[in-house]
Amino acid sequence: MGWSKEPVVFSKHARSRMADRGICLSEEAMDRLGLAMDALDDKRGKTALVLLDQAVILVSVKNMTVITLIDWAAARGNLFTQIDCVVIA
């Protein structure tokens, strides 16, 4: 798989959520996340949702940073606001 332009950074909050919720992203999922972030950057996205197989991820495109993430079961019924893009990775 391809490489992203810049490494994706996980905020302290995102790392905490991953640990609390038992979410572990595989190397392949990380590659897909990085490529999704590159595509969002190319389209001038600012704050976006990246939908992966195991998680819904809120990202700051400008900072290449994962703000928070939630597994699909917990995401059901939630409303996500103040985002300008969504990408299915």
Buried (B, 14 or more C-beta within 10 A) or exposed (E): EEEBEEEBEBBEEBEEBBEEBEBEBEEEBBBBBBBBBBBBBEEEBBBBBBBBEEBBBBBBBEEBBBBBBBBEEBBEEEEEEEEEBBBEB
